[in-house]
Structures are given as C-alpha cells and as structure tokens.
Amino acid sequence: MKILYCNVREMDEYNGFVIDDYHGGGSYTENNVPLEVNNFTRHDNLYYGYVQSTHDTIDIQRNFGASPNADYIDGVLVVWVCHQAKIVGFYIDATVYRKKQPIPDNIAAQRSECEGAGYNITTKQAILIPSEQRKRIVTGMGRCNIWYGMHTLLFPPFVPTCRNSYGIFHAFAEA
C-alpha cells in the first residue's frame, strides 16, 4: 500500500476562499491565501491538493517506486494531517506528482484570490472529516510536511479503525 501523510495548516473547510481561523505554517499565494485552502474543493469531478514540500518536490521514485523519469504515480492513499497530528481527511486512490503543477486555467478563473497556487496531488475521491470530529492522531510524523511513514507498523491497527469510522479504504483494506 502506498501511503503519503501530508501536514497542512488546520482549517474548518479547505473549500475555497472561505478563510476561517487556521493554525500552522505553510505557503501562501501572492494574495496571502494559504495554498491548501482548496484541498477539498471539487472541480470537474477532481480535487486538487497541495502540500508544501522541500524544493516543491515529492520523492515518488524512492518512496513509491516510480521510474526516474515519471512525473507522477497513481494509487496512493493520502492522509491529510494538521498541527497536533490530527487527521483532517483522506484522498483515496490519488495521483501524486513529483513537482508542483499549475492550476488549470478554467479552475484558476474560479479561484480569483489564489494567483500563484498550484497542486501536487489529485484525486476523484476525497473525504474531509468535520472539524469537531478530528480526534484521530498520527504518531511518528513529527513536524514534517511530508511523511512516508512506517506503513507496516502504523497501518495494521489503524486501517480497520478508519474503515469503521469513516467508511473508506475499500480498495486499500486488503492491499
């Protein structure tokens, strides 16, 4: 199972330019909008997520076995985590890009305050946990923005609990 943990600032919605209180650091657009503000906004049946990475690069070769020339890898479970290691939500069967991608023009037009934004993860299936229900904690991640984790140590007890709590992992439960 390919799993990527992404540490983002805490927000209630992650659904567009509804800037509620948010906690934690990260990157901003040219207009001081957090880059992950649209991580759970659906556009044309797709979610475009962003996590700040070192040199805007996610190491898909070393951590997921992508070829050296691959621009992306499919089939990744992304666990979005905010400060204090609380799980915010999931991208199921996601595509993870090696480098930050520009937002498509038709979507950028809908995000008027988000000039300079990009994405490095996409999916058709996303689950955002309501803020008052964000109680599950990921251990071992520390303060990293991206963590590939110790999947075999963390996920055997974690997967059944999340499946019961959030109704997900159908494709990943047996992987």
MIMARVO-111306 format. One record per residue (C-alpha): residue number from 1; residue in one letter; x, y, z. Coordinates in Angstrom, 3 decimals, padded with zeros to 6 digits. Layout:
<pts>
<pt num="NUM" residuo="a" c1="X" c2="Y" c3="Z"/>
...
</pts>
This chain:
<pts>
<pt num="1" residuo="m" c1="000.000" c2="000.000" c3="000.000"/>
<pt num="2" residuo="k" c1="001.394" c2="003.411" c3="-000.996"/>
<pt num="3" residuo="i" c1="000.636" c2="005.953" c3="001.731"/>
<pt num="4" residuo="l" c1="001.597" c2="009.606" c3="001.921"/>
<pt num="5" residuo="y" c1="000.979" c2="011.722" c3="005.013"/>
<pt num="6" residuo="c" c1="000.674" c2="015.454" c3="004.326"/>
<pt num="7" residuo="n" c1="000.884" c2="018.043" c3="007.086"/>
<pt num="8" residuo="v" c1="-001.183" c2="021.169" c3="006.343"/>
<pt num="9" residuo="r" c1="-002.414" c2="024.078" c3="008.430"/>
<pt num="10" residuo="e" c1="-005.687" c2="023.483" c3="010.256"/>
<pt num="11" residuo="m" c1="-008.875" c2="024.908" c3="008.721"/>
<pt num="12" residuo="d" c1="-012.532" c2="024.021" c3="009.091"/>
<pt num="13" residuo="e" c1="-013.447" c2="023.564" c3="005.438"/>
<pt num="14" residuo="y" c1="-010.485" c2="023.624" c3="002.978"/>
<pt num="15" residuo="n" c1="-013.181" c2="024.534" c3="000.486"/>
<pt num="16" residuo="g" c1="-012.289" c2="027.755" c3="-001.265"/>
<pt num="17" residuo="f" c1="-011.733" c2="031.301" c3="-000.230"/>
<pt num="18" residuo="v" c1="-013.685" c2="030.981" c3="002.992"/>
<pt num="19" residuo="i" c1="-010.768" c2="031.749" c3="005.220"/>
<pt num="20" residuo="d" c1="-011.735" c2="030.692" c3="008.671"/>
<pt num="21" residuo="d" c1="-009.357" c2="030.563" c3="011.577"/>
<pt num="22" residuo="y" c1="-006.368" c2="028.479" c3="010.654"/>
<pt num="23" residuo="h" c1="-003.371" c2="027.302" c3="012.595"/>
<pt num="24" residuo="g" c1="000.091" c2="026.275" c3="011.463"/>
<pt num="25" residuo="g" c1="002.615" c2="027.444" c3="008.930"/>
<pt num="26" residuo="g" c1="002.894" c2="026.811" c3="005.240"/>
<pt num="27" residuo="s" c1="002.989" c2="028.566" c3="001.911"/>
<pt num="28" residuo="y" c1="000.786" c2="031.389" c3="000.685"/>
<pt num="29" residuo="t" c1="-000.283" c2="032.714" c3="-002.706"/>
<pt num="30" residuo="e" c1="000.659" c2="036.187" c3="-003.905"/>
<pt num="31" residuo="n" c1="-002.519" c2="037.425" c3="-002.146"/>
<pt num="32" residuo="n" c1="-001.672" c2="035.842" c3="001.238"/>
<pt num="33" residuo="v" c1="-004.091" c2="032.932" c3="000.762"/>
<pt num="34" residuo="p" c1="-002.903" c2="029.585" c3="002.189"/>
<pt num="35" residuo="l" c1="-002.129" c2="027.249" c3="-000.722"/>
<pt num="36" residuo="e" c1="-004.103" c2="024.381" c3="000.782"/>
<pt num="37" residuo="v" c1="-007.309" c2="026.451" c3="001.076"/>
<pt num="38" residuo="n" c1="-008.875" c2="024.497" c3="-001.841"/>
<pt num="39" residuo="n" c1="-007.669" c2="020.984" c3="-000.994"/>
<pt num="40" residuo="f" c1="-011.256" c2="019.755" c3="-000.534"/>
<pt num="41" residuo="t" c1="-012.904" c2="021.840" c3="-003.269"/>
<pt num="42" residuo="r" c1="-014.174" c2="019.662" c3="-006.117"/>
<pt num="43" residuo="h" c1="-013.626" c2="020.962" c3="-009.657"/>
<pt num="44" residuo="d" c1="-014.916" c2="018.958" c3="-012.624"/>
<pt num="45" residuo="n" c1="-015.042" c2="015.761" c3="-010.533"/>
<pt num="46" residuo="l" c1="-011.453" c2="016.192" c3="-009.313"/>
<pt num="47" residuo="y" c1="-009.788" c2="017.522" c3="-006.168"/>
<pt num="48" residuo="y" c1="-006.501" c2="019.411" c3="-006.488"/>
<pt num="49" residuo="g" c1="-004.461" c2="019.227" c3="-003.288"/>
<pt num="50" residuo="y" c1="-001.317" c2="020.969" c3="-002.212"/>
<pt num="51" residuo="v" c1="001.232" c2="020.207" c3="000.475"/>
<pt num="52" residuo="q" c1="004.413" c2="022.219" c3="000.902"/>
<pt num="53" residuo="s" c1="007.419" c2="020.042" c3="000.106"/>
<pt num="54" residuo="t" c1="011.149" c2="020.609" c3="000.098"/>
<pt num="55" residuo="h" c1="012.088" c2="022.292" c3="-003.196"/>
<pt num="56" residuo="d" c1="008.468" c2="021.677" c3="-004.339"/>
<pt num="57" residuo="t" c1="009.388" c2="018.026" c3="-004.921"/>
<pt num="58" residuo="i" c1="007.837" c2="014.798" c3="-003.630"/>
<pt num="59" residuo="d" c1="010.192" c2="011.822" c3="-003.901"/>
<pt num="60" residuo="i" c1="007.930" c2="009.413" c3="-005.756"/>
<pt num="61" residuo="q" c1="010.858" c2="007.360" c3="-007.028"/>
<pt num="62" residuo="r" c1="012.494" c2="006.410" c3="-003.735"/>
<pt num="63" residuo="n" c1="009.312" c2="006.154" c3="-001.683"/>
<pt num="64" residuo="f" c1="006.807" c2="004.720" c3="-004.158"/>
<pt num="65" residuo="g" c1="008.970" c2="003.005" c3="-006.773"/>
<pt num="66" residuo="a" c1="008.183" c2="005.348" c3="-009.666"/>
<pt num="67" residuo="s" c1="010.575" c2="005.291" c3="-012.594"/>
<pt num="68" residuo="p" c1="013.269" c2="008.019" c3="-012.568"/>
<pt num="69" residuo="n" c1="011.528" c2="009.857" c3="-015.428"/>
<pt num="70" residuo="a" c1="007.973" c2="009.591" c3="-014.077"/>
<pt num="71" residuo="d" c1="006.180" c2="012.860" c3="-013.406"/>
<pt num="72" residuo="y" c1="003.581" c2="011.205" c3="-011.164"/>
<pt num="73" residuo="i" c1="002.443" c2="007.948" c3="-009.581"/>
<pt num="74" residuo="d" c1="-001.126" c2="006.680" c3="-009.176"/>
<pt num="75" residuo="g" c1="-002.845" c2="004.653" c3="-006.483"/>
<pt num="76" residuo="v" c1="-001.662" c2="006.489" c3="-003.363"/>
<pt num="77" residuo="l" c1="-003.654" c2="006.881" c3="-000.173"/>
<pt num="78" residuo="v" c1="-003.073" c2="010.426" c3="001.095"/>
<pt num="79" residuo="v" c1="-003.702" c2="011.138" c3="004.760"/>
<pt num="80" residuo="w" c1="-004.086" c2="014.884" c3="005.374"/>
<pt num="81" residuo="v" c1="-002.905" c2="015.831" c3="008.858"/>
<pt num="82" residuo="c" c1="-002.958" c2="019.207" c3="010.600"/>
<pt num="83" residuo="h" c1="-000.988" c2="020.545" c3="013.565"/>
<pt num="84" residuo="q" c1="-001.015" c2="018.352" c3="016.650"/>
<pt num="85" residuo="a" c1="-001.083" c2="015.401" c3="014.191"/>
<pt num="86" residuo="k" c1="-004.888" c2="015.329" c3="013.873"/>
<pt num="87" residuo="i" c1="-006.213" c2="013.629" c3="010.741"/>
<pt num="88" residuo="v" c1="-008.134" c2="016.128" c3="008.599"/>
<pt num="89" residuo="g" c1="-009.154" c2="013.865" c3="005.743"/>
<pt num="90" residuo="f" c1="-008.125" c2="011.490" c3="003.002"/>
<pt num="91" residuo="y" c1="-007.522" c2="011.343" c3="-000.727"/>
<pt num="92" residuo="i" c1="-008.255" c2="007.822" c3="-001.907"/>
<pt num="93" residuo="d" c1="-006.507" c2="006.354" c3="-004.961"/>
<pt num="94" residuo="a" c1="-004.700" c2="009.653" c3="-005.520"/>
<pt num="95" residuo="t" c1="-002.174" c2="010.729" c3="-008.128"/>
<pt num="96" residuo="v" c1="000.943" c2="012.237" c3="-006.542"/>
<pt num="97" residuo="y" c1="003.114" c2="014.492" c3="-008.712"/>
<pt num="98" residuo="r" c1="006.857" c2="014.802" c3="-008.356"/>
<pt num="99" residuo="k" c1="006.721" c2="018.591" c3="-008.905"/>
<pt num="100" residuo="k" c1="004.141" c2="021.285" c3="-008.183"/>
<pt num="101" residuo="q" c1="001.723" c2="021.653" c3="-011.115"/>
<pt num="102" residuo="p" c1="-000.001" c2="024.847" c3="-012.292"/>
<pt num="103" residuo="i" c1="-003.734" c2="025.066" c3="-011.656"/>
<pt num="104" residuo="p" c1="-005.676" c2="024.643" c3="-014.948"/>
<pt num="105" residuo="d" c1="-006.910" c2="027.967" c3="-016.364"/>
<pt num="106" residuo="n" c1="-010.607" c2="027.099" c3="-016.072"/>
<pt num="107" residuo="i" c1="-010.171" c2="026.384" c3="-012.358"/>
<pt num="108" residuo="a" c1="-007.843" c2="029.319" c3="-011.712"/>
<pt num="109" residuo="a" c1="-010.601" c2="031.614" c3="-013.005"/>
<pt num="110" residuo="q" c1="-012.879" c2="030.321" c3="-010.213"/>
<pt num="111" residuo="r" c1="-010.190" c2="030.972" c3="-007.601"/>
<pt num="112" residuo="s" c1="-009.815" c2="034.722" c3="-008.001"/>
<pt num="113" residuo="e" c1="-007.726" c2="035.223" c3="-004.852"/>
<pt num="114" residuo="c" c1="-005.437" c2="032.282" c3="-005.493"/>
<pt num="115" residuo="e" c1="-002.910" c2="033.536" c3="-008.032"/>
<pt num="116" residuo="g" c1="000.319" c2="031.586" c3="-007.698"/>
<pt num="117" residuo="a" c1="-001.380" c2="028.490" c3="-006.325"/>
<pt num="118" residuo="g" c1="-000.597" c2="025.044" c3="-007.623"/>
<pt num="119" residuo="y" c1="-001.170" c2="021.435" c3="-006.736"/>
<pt num="120" residuo="n" c1="000.892" c2="018.300" c3="-006.327"/>
<pt num="121" residuo="i" c1="-001.831" c2="015.721" c3="-005.585"/>
<pt num="122" residuo="t" c1="-005.146" c2="014.945" c3="-007.317"/>
<pt num="123" residuo="t" c1="-007.984" c2="012.512" c3="-006.688"/>
<pt num="124" residuo="k" c1="-011.590" c2="011.786" c3="-007.571"/>
<pt num="125" residuo="q" c1="-012.356" c2="010.511" c3="-004.046"/>
<pt num="126" residuo="a" c1="-011.825" c2="012.747" c3="-001.044"/>
<pt num="127" residuo="i" c1="-013.151" c2="012.644" c3="002.492"/>
<pt num="128" residuo="l" c1="-012.938" c2="015.685" c3="004.752"/>
<pt num="129" residuo="i" c1="-013.543" c2="014.904" c3="008.402"/>
<pt num="130" residuo="p" c1="-015.721" c2="017.560" c3="010.082"/>
<pt num="131" residuo="s" c1="-013.541" c2="019.706" c3="012.351"/>
<pt num="132" residuo="e" c1="-015.384" c2="018.705" c3="015.535"/>
<pt num="133" residuo="q" c1="-014.713" c2="015.012" c3="014.747"/>
<pt num="134" residuo="r" c1="-010.960" c2="015.345" c3="014.110"/>
<pt num="135" residuo="k" c1="-009.717" c2="013.349" c3="017.039"/>
<pt num="136" residuo="r" c1="-007.577" c2="010.613" c3="015.476"/>
<pt num="137" residuo="i" c1="-003.850" c2="011.245" c3="015.813"/>
<pt num="138" residuo="v" c1="-000.956" c2="010.080" c3="013.609"/>
<pt num="139" residuo="t" c1="002.135" c2="009.209" c3="015.614"/>
<pt num="140" residuo="g" c1="005.703" c2="009.280" c3="014.342"/>
<pt num="141" residuo="m" c1="005.285" c2="012.112" c3="011.834"/>
<pt num="142" residuo="g" c1="006.882" c2="014.842" c3="013.915"/>
<pt num="143" residuo="r" c1="006.863" c2="018.276" c3="012.286"/>
<pt num="144" residuo="c" c1="007.498" c2="017.058" c3="008.728"/>
<pt num="145" residuo="n" c1="005.243" c2="018.383" c3="005.981"/>
<pt num="146" residuo="i" c1="005.518" c2="015.097" c3="004.099"/>
<pt num="147" residuo="w" c1="005.985" c2="011.721" c3="005.707"/>
<pt num="148" residuo="y" c1="006.007" c2="008.334" c3="004.085"/>
<pt num="149" residuo="g" c1="005.697" c2="006.597" c3="007.452"/>
<pt num="150" residuo="m" c1="006.323" c2="003.120" c3="008.699"/>
<pt num="151" residuo="h" c1="003.301" c2="001.642" c3="006.949"/>
<pt num="152" residuo="t" c1="003.670" c2="-001.866" c3="008.280"/>
<pt num="153" residuo="l" c1="003.922" c2="-000.629" c3="011.872"/>
<pt num="154" residuo="l" c1="001.199" c2="002.006" c3="011.772"/>
<pt num="155" residuo="f" c1="-001.478" c2="000.685" c3="009.494"/>
<pt num="156" residuo="p" c1="-002.492" c2="-002.807" c3="010.591"/>
<pt num="157" residuo="p" c1="-004.339" c2="-001.478" c3="013.688"/>
<pt num="158" residuo="f" c1="-005.150" c2="001.857" c3="012.024"/>
<pt num="159" residuo="v" c1="-006.866" c2="000.705" c3="008.821"/>
<pt num="160" residuo="p" c1="-009.800" c2="-001.222" c3="010.372"/>
<pt num="161" residuo="t" c1="-010.471" c2="001.639" c3="012.796"/>
<pt num="162" residuo="c" c1="-010.540" c2="004.228" c3="009.999"/>
<pt num="163" residuo="r" c1="-012.650" c2="001.996" c3="007.799"/>
<pt num="164" residuo="n" c1="-015.240" c2="001.737" c3="010.562"/>
<pt num="165" residuo="s" c1="-015.044" c2="005.419" c3="011.491"/>
<pt num="166" residuo="y" c1="-015.037" c2="006.989" c3="008.033"/>
<pt num="167" residuo="g" c1="-016.369" c2="004.311" c3="005.682"/>
<pt num="168" residuo="i" c1="-013.283" c2="004.229" c3="003.471"/>
<pt num="169" residuo="f" c1="-010.396" c2="002.011" c3="002.422"/>
<pt num="170" residuo="h" c1="-012.410" c2="-000.414" c3="000.331"/>
<pt num="171" residuo="a" c1="-009.653" c2="-000.550" c3="-002.285"/>
<pt num="172" residuo="f" c1="-006.852" c2="-000.399" c3="000.271"/>
<pt num="173" residuo="a" c1="-008.079" c2="-002.686" c3="003.040"/>
<pt num="174" residuo="e" c1="-006.596" c2="-005.835" c3="001.575"/>
<pt num="175" residuo="a" c1="-003.537" c2="-004.282" c3="-000.106"/>
</pts>
